[in-house]
Amino acid sequence: MPHYIKLGSIPHKRHTQFRKPDGGLYSEQLFSTEGFSDDYSLLYHIHPPTQIIHTDEPIVVAPKVAEEKMLKHRSFEGFNVQPEADYLNSRKAVLVNNDCHIVLAAPQQSMTNYFYKNADADELIFIHEGTGKLLTQYGQLAFSYGDYIVIPRGTIYQIHFDTADNRLFIVESFSPFRYPKRYLSKHGQLLEHSPYCERDIRGPENLVTIDEKGDFLIKTKKKGVLYGLHYGTHPFDVIGWDGCCYPYIFSIHDFEPITGRVHQPPPVHQTFDAHNFVVCSFCPRLYDYHPNAIPAPYNHSNIDSDEVLYYVAGDFMSRKHVTRGMITLHPAGIPHGPHPGAVEKSIGKKETQELAVMVDTFHPLQLTEEALRIENQGYTMSWAE
């Protein structure tokens, strides 16, 4: 999916001898999230990336599902998730199915005494509040408000925050995140009609090679269990790498909205594709310009998808009482649309400054216990007001 990148020192040919100044061999590692059948990178370590010296007792961290089946509109106050010091402890899964987990987090501290690896899922971390750096074997990625950080499963990372006030919207995907196929040429380049291009994709920079021996804890999640794996050498001992599988950042502020004379359907906002769900970005844009246009979205039936909207900023003409960090869930099987009065109110408006992230899943989502703790009661009746 991303384009080819090379950082640091690598040998002329892959899978050949690559020697250190002292004559020893660097240790080559192939990294791919779909075996040997998809994009990959080759990393060259000072030490073999396999030297486990100790393991901790595993901890079950699987989400606790509270409602497996339901058919009513729901709403949740995302900012009511309480901040916690530790990054992993702060992550609260609120909506889940077999394709993805939707997670909220408000970490207060950087990861300094451990590293993290999600061995199950690619991660899409949307930065709602906070700045900092993602540190990986591939190099560093500086992030700020509005950034989507895409992290392939199996990537070892640390996040260092600049402040204690951080709000994250995270999607864990059990399939890789891709660019939508309709945006791509047959050779994989983003086409002219795509709402973003390769220039908008920020790859890792500033590769720092750390040659240290000691006790380095990598907390690794697999099948809802967190394992503490201690390695004898620092995981960021990579002298160089190249390939097309690595973490990267795309900013929602670089998404170029597609508009028309009449209201455009949600697929024009699509940003990422995955197995059985999509991610869309609703960004500031001009409204429809037909003389009789109705800027508010029309009522629509969710017959085969659950629609999740995470509100980031701005005024939303289609809905009342929207707050920052609010999540709405409109499940498959029943229609939804603008709140009473919103259609007439939208007529004549020229633009919107709304900013939101949408996740449409093609299999039903389940509510966790964490979701029920932050639910807005009575939301399903709000169209009758």
C-alpha positions as CSV (number, residue, x, y, z in Angstrom):
1,M,0.0,0.0,0.0
2,P,2.6,2.7,0.9
3,H,5.4,3.4,-1.6
4,Y,8.9,2.1,-1.3
5,I,11.2,3.6,1.4
6,K,14.8,3.0,2.3
7,L,16.5,4.3,5.5
8,G,20.0,3.6,6.9
9,S,22.5,1.1,5.5
10,I,21.4,-2.1,3.6
11,P,23.3,-4.6,1.4
12,H,23.2,-4.3,-2.4
13,K,21.3,-7.6,-2.7
14,R,18.6,-9.0,-0.3
15,H,19.3,-12.2,1.6
16,T,23.1,-11.9,1.1
17,Q,26.0,-11.4,3.6
18,F,25.9,-8.0,5.2
19,R,28.8,-7.6,7.6
20,K,29.5,-5.3,10.6
21,P,32.7,-3.3,10.8
22,D,34.1,-6.1,13.1
23,G,33.3,-8.8,10.4
24,G,30.2,-10.2,12.1
25,L,26.9,-10.5,10.2
26,Y,24.0,-8.2,10.7
27,S,20.8,-10.2,11.3
28,E,18.2,-9.9,8.5
29,Q,14.5,-9.9,9.3
30,L,11.6,-10.0,6.8
31,F,8.6,-8.1,8.1
32,S,5.2,-8.6,6.5
33,T,1.6,-8.8,7.8
34,E,0.4,-11.4,5.3
35,G,3.1,-14.0,5.2
36,F,5.2,-13.9,2.0
37,S,2.2,-12.9,-0.2
38,D,2.0,-9.1,0.3
39,D,4.0,-5.9,1.0
40,Y,7.0,-6.4,3.2
41,S,10.1,-4.8,4.5
42,L,13.6,-6.1,5.3
43,L,15.2,-4.9,8.5
44,Y,18.9,-5.4,9.4
45,H,19.6,-5.8,13.1
46,I,22.8,-5.6,15.0
47,H,21.6,-8.5,17.1
48,P,19.1,-11.3,16.3
49,P,15.6,-10.1,17.1
50,T,14.8,-13.4,18.8
51,Q,16.7,-13.4,22.1
52,I,14.0,-13.8,24.8
53,I,15.5,-13.9,28.3
54,H,12.4,-13.9,30.4
55,T,8.6,-14.0,30.2
56,D,5.9,-12.6,32.5
57,E,2.6,-14.2,33.4
58,P,0.0,-13.4,30.7
59,I,-2.9,-11.0,31.5
60,V,-6.3,-11.3,29.8
61,V,-7.2,-7.9,28.2
62,A,-10.1,-9.0,25.9
63,P,-13.0,-6.6,25.8
64,K,-16.0,-7.5,28.0
65,V,-19.1,-7.6,25.8
66,A,-22.2,-6.3,27.5
67,E,-24.7,-6.5,24.5
68,E,-24.2,-8.8,21.6
69,K,-27.4,-8.0,19.8
70,M,-29.4,-4.8,19.6
71,L,-31.4,-2.7,17.2
72,K,-31.6,0.9,18.3
73,H,-29.5,4.1,17.8
74,R,-27.0,4.7,20.5
75,S,-24.7,7.5,21.6
76,F,-21.7,7.7,23.8
77,E,-19.7,10.6,25.4
78,G,-16.1,9.7,24.4
79,F,-14.5,12.3,26.6
80,N,-16.2,10.7,29.6
81,V,-13.5,8.0,29.4
82,Q,-11.3,8.9,32.3
83,P,-7.6,9.7,31.7
84,E,-5.1,7.1,33.0
85,A,-1.4,7.4,33.3
86,D,-0.4,4.3,31.4
87,Y,-0.9,4.1,27.7
88,L,-2.1,0.5,27.5
89,N,-4.3,0.8,30.6
90,S,-6.0,3.9,29.1
91,R,-7.2,2.0,26.0
92,K,-10.9,1.2,26.4
93,A,-12.6,-0.9,23.7
94,V,-16.2,0.3,23.3
95,L,-17.5,-1.3,20.1
96,V,-16.2,-4.6,18.8
97,N,-16.8,-7.4,16.2
98,N,-14.6,-10.0,14.5
99,D,-13.3,-7.5,12.0
100,C,-12.3,-4.6,14.2
101,H,-12.3,-3.1,17.7
102,I,-13.1,0.6,18.2
103,V,-11.1,2.0,21.2
104,L,-10.9,5.2,23.1
105,A,-7.9,6.3,25.1
106,A,-6.8,9.2,27.2
107,P,-3.2,8.4,28.2
108,Q,-1.3,10.9,30.4
109,Q,2.2,9.6,30.3
110,S,4.7,8.4,27.7
111,M,5.7,4.8,27.3
112,T,9.2,4.8,28.8
113,N,9.7,1.5,30.6
114,Y,8.2,-0.9,28.0
115,F,7.5,-1.3,24.3
116,Y,4.2,-2.5,22.8
117,K,3.4,-4.9,19.9
118,N,-0.1,-5.7,18.7
119,A,0.4,-9.2,17.2
120,D,-3.3,-9.4,16.2
121,A,-4.3,-6.2,14.5
122,D,-3.2,-3.3,12.5
123,E,-3.8,-0.1,14.4
124,L,-5.2,3.2,13.2
125,I,-4.7,5.8,15.8
126,F,-6.4,9.2,15.3
127,I,-5.0,12.0,17.3
128,H,-7.8,14.1,18.7
129,E,-5.7,15.9,21.3
130,G,-2.0,15.8,21.9
131,T,1.4,15.9,20.2
132,G,4.4,13.7,20.4
133,K,6.5,11.1,18.6
134,L,5.9,7.4,17.6
135,L,9.2,5.6,18.0
136,T,9.7,2.4,16.0
137,Q,12.4,0.1,14.5
138,Y,11.8,2.0,11.3
139,G,12.5,5.4,12.7
140,Q,10.4,8.2,14.2
141,L,7.1,9.8,13.3
142,A,6.1,13.1,14.8
143,F,2.3,13.5,15.3
144,S,-0.2,16.2,16.2
145,Y,-3.9,16.9,16.1
146,G,-5.7,15.4,13.2
147,D,-3.1,12.7,12.3
148,Y,-4.1,9.2,11.4
149,I,-1.1,7.0,12.5
150,V,-1.2,3.6,10.7
151,I,0.8,0.9,12.4
152,P,1.1,-2.6,10.8
153,R,0.5,-5.5,13.2
154,G,3.6,-6.8,14.8
155,T,5.3,-3.4,14.8
156,I,7.2,-2.7,18.0
157,Y,6.6,0.8,19.2
158,Q,6.7,3.4,21.9
159,I,4.7,6.6,22.1
160,H,6.2,9.7,23.7
161,F,3.7,12.4,24.4
162,D,4.6,16.1,24.8
163,T,1.7,16.8,27.3
164,A,-0.5,15.0,29.7
165,D,-3.7,15.9,27.9
166,N,-4.1,13.3,25.1
167,R,-7.2,11.9,23.4
168,L,-7.0,9.1,20.9
169,F,-9.6,7.3,18.8
170,I,-8.2,4.0,17.8
171,V,-9.4,1.3,15.3
172,E,-7.8,-2.1,15.6
173,S,-8.2,-4.0,12.4
174,F,-7.8,-7.7,12.0
175,S,-7.0,-7.1,8.3
176,P,-4.5,-4.6,6.8
177,F,-5.6,-1.0,6.2
178,R,-5.5,-0.2,2.5
179,Y,-6.2,2.7,0.2
180,P,-9.6,2.2,-1.6
181,K,-9.1,0.4,-4.8
182,R,-10.9,3.0,-6.8
183,Y,-8.3,5.5,-5.9
184,L,-5.5,3.4,-7.3
185,S,-4.0,2.8,-10.8
186,K,-3.4,-0.8,-11.8
187,H,0.2,-0.3,-10.7
188,G,-0.7,1.1,-7.3
189,Q,-0.3,4.8,-7.7
190,L,-2.9,7.1,-6.2
191,L,-4.9,8.5,-9.1
192,E,-5.9,12.1,-9.9
193,H,-9.4,11.8,-8.5
194,S,-8.2,10.5,-5.2
195,P,-8.8,12.9,-2.3
196,Y,-5.1,12.6,-1.3
197,C,-1.8,11.5,-2.9
198,E,1.6,10.1,-2.0
199,R,2.8,13.6,-1.1
200,D,0.4,13.5,1.8
201,I,1.8,10.3,3.3
202,R,4.5,10.8,5.9
203,G,6.8,7.8,6.4
204,P,9.4,7.2,9.2
205,E,12.3,9.5,9.6
206,N,15.4,9.9,11.7
207,L,16.4,6.2,12.1
208,V,18.2,5.9,15.4
209,T,20.2,2.7,15.9
210,I,20.4,1.7,19.6
211,D,23.0,-1.0,20.4
212,E,22.3,-1.9,24.0
213,K,22.1,-5.1,26.0
214,G,19.9,-5.5,29.1
215,D,16.3,-6.3,29.9
216,F,13.8,-4.8,27.4
217,L,10.1,-5.5,28.0
218,I,7.9,-5.8,24.9
219,K,4.2,-6.1,26.0
220,T,2.7,-8.2,23.2
221,K,-1.1,-8.6,22.6
222,K,-2.3,-11.9,21.0
223,K,-5.9,-13.2,21.0
224,G,-7.0,-10.9,23.8
225,V,-4.1,-11.8,26.1
226,L,-1.2,-9.5,26.9
227,Y,2.2,-11.2,27.2
228,G,5.3,-9.7,28.8
229,L,8.3,-10.8,26.7
230,H,11.7,-9.7,27.9
231,Y,14.5,-9.4,25.3
232,G,18.2,-9.2,25.9
233,T,18.9,-6.5,23.4
234,H,17.2,-3.2,22.5
235,P,14.5,-3.7,19.8
236,F,15.5,-0.6,18.0
237,D,19.0,-1.9,16.9
238,V,18.1,-1.7,13.2
239,I,21.0,-0.3,11.1
240,G,18.9,0.0,8.0
241,W,15.8,-1.2,6.2
242,D,13.8,-1.0,3.0
243,G,10.4,-2.0,1.7
244,C,6.7,-1.1,1.6
245,C,5.5,-2.3,5.0
246,Y,6.0,0.3,7.7
247,P,4.1,2.7,10.0
248,Y,3.1,6.0,8.4
249,I,0.9,9.1,9.0
250,F,-1.8,10.7,7.0
251,S,-3.4,13.9,8.3
252,I,-7.2,14.4,8.1
253,H,-6.4,18.0,7.3
254,D,-4.8,16.9,4.0
255,F,-8.0,15.1,2.9
256,E,-9.5,17.0,0.0
257,P,-13.3,16.8,0.1
258,I,-15.3,15.9,-3.0
259,T,-18.4,18.1,-3.4
260,G,-21.2,18.4,-6.0
261,R,-24.3,20.2,-7.0
262,V,-26.4,17.9,-4.8
263,H,-25.6,16.1,-1.6
264,Q,-22.8,13.5,-2.1
265,P,-23.0,10.0,-0.5
266,P,-20.7,8.9,2.3
267,P,-18.3,6.9,0.0
268,V,-16.8,10.2,-1.3
269,H,-15.4,10.6,2.2
270,Q,-13.7,7.2,2.3
271,T,-10.1,7.3,3.5
272,F,-9.2,3.7,4.3
273,D,-10.4,0.3,3.3
274,A,-10.2,-2.9,5.3
275,H,-11.9,-6.3,5.3
276,N,-15.6,-5.8,6.1
277,F,-15.3,-2.2,7.1
278,V,-14.2,1.3,5.9
279,V,-13.0,4.5,7.5
280,C,-14.2,7.9,6.2
281,S,-13.2,11.5,7.0
282,F,-15.8,14.3,7.1
283,C,-13.8,17.5,6.6
284,P,-14.5,21.2,6.2
285,R,-16.0,21.7,2.8
286,L,-18.3,23.8,0.6
287,Y,-21.9,22.7,0.5
288,D,-23.8,21.6,-2.5
289,Y,-24.4,24.3,-5.1
290,H,-27.5,23.3,-7.0
291,P,-30.0,26.3,-6.5
292,N,-32.4,24.0,-4.7
293,A,-29.9,21.9,-2.9
294,I,-30.5,20.6,0.6
295,P,-27.1,20.5,2.4
296,A,-28.4,18.2,5.2
297,P,-28.0,14.5,4.5
298,Y,-31.1,12.7,3.4
299,N,-32.6,9.9,5.5
300,H,-30.9,6.6,4.7
301,S,-31.4,3.0,5.6
302,N,-28.6,1.1,7.1
303,I,-29.5,-2.3,5.8
304,D,-26.1,-4.0,5.7
305,S,-23.8,-1.8,7.8
306,D,-23.4,-0.4,11.2
307,E,-22.4,3.3,11.1
308,V,-20.2,4.8,13.7
309,L,-19.4,8.5,13.7
310,Y,-16.8,10.0,16.0
311,Y,-17.2,13.8,16.3
312,V,-14.0,15.8,16.4
313,A,-14.7,19.5,16.0
314,G,-17.1,22.0,14.4
315,D,-20.9,22.4,14.1
316,F,-22.9,19.6,12.7
317,M,-26.0,20.8,10.9
318,S,-27.7,17.3,10.9
319,R,-27.7,16.6,14.6
320,K,-28.4,18.4,17.9
321,H,-26.4,18.4,21.1
322,V,-23.2,17.2,19.5
323,T,-20.1,17.3,21.8
324,R,-16.4,16.8,21.1
325,G,-15.5,13.1,21.3
326,M,-19.1,12.0,21.0
327,I,-19.8,8.7,19.3
328,T,-23.0,7.8,17.5
329,L,-23.9,4.2,16.5
330,H,-26.6,3.7,13.9
331,P,-27.0,0.0,13.5
332,A,-27.9,-2.0,10.4
333,G,-31.6,-2.6,9.9
334,I,-33.2,0.8,10.7
335,P,-33.0,4.2,8.9
336,H,-31.6,7.3,10.4
337,G,-31.2,10.9,9.2
338,P,-31.2,14.5,10.3
339,H,-32.8,15.5,13.6
340,P,-36.1,17.4,13.4
341,G,-35.6,20.9,11.9
342,A,-32.1,20.3,10.6
343,V,-33.2,20.0,6.9
344,E,-34.9,23.4,6.8
345,K,-32.1,25.0,8.8
346,S,-29.5,23.7,6.4
347,I,-31.0,25.3,3.3
348,G,-28.9,28.3,2.1
349,K,-25.8,27.4,4.1
350,K,-22.7,27.6,2.0
351,E,-20.1,25.6,4.0
352,T,-19.4,23.5,7.0
353,Q,-16.4,23.4,9.4
354,E,-17.3,19.9,10.7
355,L,-14.6,17.4,11.3
356,A,-15.4,13.7,12.1
357,V,-14.2,10.2,11.6
358,M,-16.7,7.5,10.4
359,V,-16.3,3.8,10.6
360,D,-18.9,1.7,8.6
361,T,-18.8,-2.0,9.5
362,F,-20.5,-4.7,7.4
363,H,-21.0,-7.0,10.4
364,P,-22.8,-5.9,13.5
365,L,-20.9,-4.3,16.4
366,Q,-21.2,-5.4,20.0
367,L,-21.3,-3.0,22.9
368,T,-18.7,-3.4,25.7
369,E,-19.1,-2.7,29.4
370,E,-17.0,0.4,28.8
371,A,-19.5,1.7,26.2
372,L,-22.4,1.4,28.6
373,R,-20.5,3.5,31.2
374,I,-20.4,6.5,28.9
375,E,-23.7,6.1,27.1
376,N,-26.1,8.9,26.5
377,Q,-29.5,7.5,27.6
378,G,-32.5,8.2,25.4
379,Y,-30.6,9.0,22.3
380,T,-32.7,6.6,20.2
381,M,-35.8,8.9,20.9
382,S,-34.0,12.1,19.9
383,W,-35.6,12.3,16.5
384,A,-39.0,12.8,18.2
385,E,-38.0,16.1,19.8
